[in-house]
Amino acid sequence: MNFYKNLEKALTITDISIKELIVNESLEFLQKNTPTPLKEVKVFQNPSYSAICKIVPPKELPKRRDLSSKDGLKALLHSIAHIEYSAIDLALDAVYRFEEMPNEYKIDWLEVASDEIRHFKMIEELLKLLGSYYGELSVHKSLFEMAYKTNSSALNRMAIIPRYFEASGLDVNPKIISKLKNYKKNPIILQIIQALDIIYIEEIDHVKKGDKWFKYLCEKNHLEPIKTYKNIIDSFNLKSRANMYNIQARKEAGFSCDELVSLGVKECK
């Protein structure tokens, strides 16, 4: 199979079933083969979802309404679907773009892409129950833009996407679940909570994989991980937001107490 050309296709189409097929075929291929490097790695100017979603600046996104209302749940689920869809392509791009990385790295991120596809399909089904679909509401492309900015550095990509943005999801997810539990008499809200519970548990593993490969690259380049991570997020003008950290989840994902304290956590045990 033409491994990287297949990934190019997956990164430029919107059909989730075809993305899933390519991920499965690519995982099977990597069990016995090492891909032939591409002569030219493409830089994508637009995310694949631009074909089905209206993209607006983040400040123009619709506000999340009362979670007890149908419109509020639609807005919530649509925003989660967008994160999951974006995460599919981010995982695929991590494999496609950094072909110098070991096969184990490629397998890890294809497995993440497979998880994200499953997450997206769960949320998409819930949107359908509400009479909605992915693409009905406007979206932003902040994650795509950050991936674009880290195209030339696997170290920066691992620091910014899984260790910063996906780790931030670990902070936010339990808070959303807690709010939804106020309305759990609504059967669809129970289904949403169940889906978010699954996503939360599996996202810990995704951040852990990002942590693993970030530290691998630090060791390979003789860099101290804690200082290097702090320098990278500072260089991208990203705030640590330590007051919002889910400390236990971040520790499970590979962050040490020393690092969490260096990022602003008051106490870590």
Secondary structure by P-SEA (a helix, b strand, c coil): caaaaaaaaaaccccaaaaaaaaaaaaaaacccccccccbbbbbcccccccccccccccccccccccccaaaaaaaaaaaaaaaaaaaaaaaaaaaccccccaaaaaaaaaaaaaaaaaaaaaaaaaaaaccccccbbbbaaaaaaaaaacccaaaaaacccccaaaaaaacaaaaaaaaaaacccaaaaaaaaaaaaaaaaaaaaaaaaaaaaaaaaaaaccccaaaaaaaaaaacccccccccaaaaaaaacccaaaaaaacccccc
